[in-house]
Amino acid sequence: MKLGFIGLGIMGAPMAGHLIQAGHDLFVNTQGKMPEDIARSSATNCPNAADVAR
């Protein structure tokens, strides 16, 4: 399943990690620094929230 995830802070990063581990295609965006484990994963880093929605 293709999913968009905005916000990879204290709560968002672990939630996104579980979705990736479950095999979902994740499109992510965050205002802060991208967590290393998410950056190394199969998640697609989008430059803004609108691109996540597309």
Secondary structure, DSSP 4 states (H G I P E B T S, - for coil): -EEEEE--STTHHHHHHHHHHTT-EEEEE-SSPPPHHHHTSSPEEPSSHHHHH-
